[in-house]
């Protein structure tokens, strides 16, 4: 039996999927899970995608940076 919070979360997930048909989800910040990101970003230039590409991933912990910091460092032109 599902409790009310599980049902509410399922409704939120369905609403999210209807709104954002394409998104990029990082399960963790290893290079083998993020190297294709630049292809998706560049691919948007050559396709009819006219919306943002939402990016989601885990928060920071003792060993890894937050997804936003990781992506900033990955895409930054500064060494």
N, C-alpha and C positions, 0 to 999 in steps of 0.2 A: 504494500500500500504506500502511495506517495503522500508525503505531507504537503502542506500548502506552500512552503518555501520551494520545494522541488518543482511543483507545478508552475509557480511564478518564474523560477529560473528557466524552465523549458519555454515558457511564453516569451521571455526576454531573448532567448537564443533564437527562436523562430522569427521574431521581429527583426533581430539583427541580421539574420541570413536573408530575409526578404529585402532589407535595406541595402546591405552590402553583399552583392552577389560574388564579388571578387575581393579577397583580402589575403594577407600574408601572415601566417602564424609561425612564430619561432617557438619551438618547444624548449630549446636551450641554446646558449650562445657558443656553440662549437662551429668552427669554420665550415665543416661539411654540411651544416644546416643553414648557412647564410650566403654561400658563394653565388647562388643563383639569383639573389635579390637584384643585382644590377641588371640582369637579363630581363627580369619582369619590369623594372623601371624603364629601361630603354625600349622594351617591347611596346610599352604604352604609346611611345612616339610613333610607331609604325602601324598601330592598330586604331580602331575607332574608339578606344577607351577615352572618355571625356570626363571621367570622375577621378577623384583621388583614390589611391591604393592604400587602404588602411593597413597599418602594421601593428601587430600585437605580439607580446612576448612576456617573459617572466620579469619580476622585480629583481632588484639587486639583492645579493646575499654576501656572505663573508668571502666567497671565492670569485664571484662573477659580478660584472657591472649590470646596471639596469639595461633593459632592451634599448631605451632611447640613447643612453651613453654609448652602448656597444655600436649601435648604428651610426651615431655621430663619428665615432672613432674609425669605423669601417669605411665611411664615405668621405671623410674629411680629406682635404688636400694638404693638410699640415702633417708633417712627420712627427 
